[in-house]
Amino acid sequence: MTDAVTRAAALLKEHRQSIDRLDAILVYTLAERFKHTQSVGRLKAEHELPPSDPARESQQIERLERLAREADLDPEFARKFLNFVISEVIRHHVQHQK
C-alpha cells in the first residue's frame, strides 16, 4: 500500500469510529427523550388530556428547523425526523389512554 492509501485508510477508520460514537449518542439521547415523553403520556392519560398537542408540535418543528439551519443541516430532514419522533410519541400516548 502507498502512504496515501495508508493515510486514507487511517482517516476512514477515524471517521467511522466517530460515526459509531455519534450513533450511540443518538440512540441513548432518543431513549432519554422517550422516557420523558412517556411520563408526559402518563400525565396526559391521568388528566384525560388529548395525546396530541398540535400547537406544541408546530412550535417544536419550527424550533428544530431553526436549529437545523444553524447547524448547517437540511431543515426538511430535521422536520421529517421530528415528525417521525412525534408520531411515535403520540402512538405511545394513545396506548397510555387505553
PyMOL commands that set and color helices and strands:
alter all, ss='L'
color gray80, all
select helices_A, chain A and resi 3-46+54-70+75-97
alter helices_A, ss='H'
color red, helices_A
deselect
rebuild
show_as cartoon
